[in-house]
Every structure is written in C-alpha cells, then in structure tokens.
Amino acid sequence: MHPKRGLPPFAQAGMTLIEVLVALVILATLAVVSQEVISRSVTVRLAVEEQALAQLCADNLLVQYHLSSEWPGVGSQTGDMTQGRMTCYWRADVQATPLPAMRRVDIGIYATSERRHRLARVSGFIGEPSP
C-alpha cells in the first residue's frame, strides 16, 4: 500500500481505457447531434428565404397587373421572373367576376418550371383601366 494514499503501489492515478472510451463515445454522440441540429437549422433558413422571395415575386406580379394599362383576358398565363438570386416560375389565373369591370387574379409561385410545388400564392382584384 502506498503510505500516503492508502493505494497499492501498482495503482495509477488517472483514467482507465474504458473511461476514456466512454468519454469518446459521449463526445462523438454530442458532435453528431450538434451537426444534425446545425444542418436542420440551415435547411429551415433556406426554405424560409425561398418562401419569402417567392412571396415577393407574387406580390410584385400582382402589382404589375394593377399598374398595367392592359385589361387582362380571362384564362391562365405563365412566366418566370427573378427575385434576388431566385427564379420564380409563376402561373396567373384570371377569372371574370359578377362585376363586369373587375377581374380576380390568383397568382401561384412555383419552385420549378413544371409548376408542381407551390411556394407562395396571392389573390387580388383588378379594376378595368380607364380609357
């Protein structure tokens, strides 16, 4: 026995191999969980940014309809526009209303040119332009 500590002379102060391995497993688990949280945070941020830009595209397109001197025909129109670094693929459905001098416009903004995944939608009414 060690005279001062009450330990056998061959006992070492420090951590055993098992304790080191357990600590490494805990640290590795924390690293994986942290990486997953950061990855999801970035994914959510990018999705929110994409939807915000899509909403801006929809709002801008509706304003263009309001400011246009041309009376839109009833039916569907498609196109694309750029907002920031994003290309917005849009579809505008123009419908007649019970008021002959007013049209309803429903605008959808899509992620791709196939227009399957809608990112934003806006609706509005347009009055017939004055001559």
Helices and strands as residue ranges (DSSP letters): H 17-67, E 75-83, E 86-96, E 102-110, E 118-127
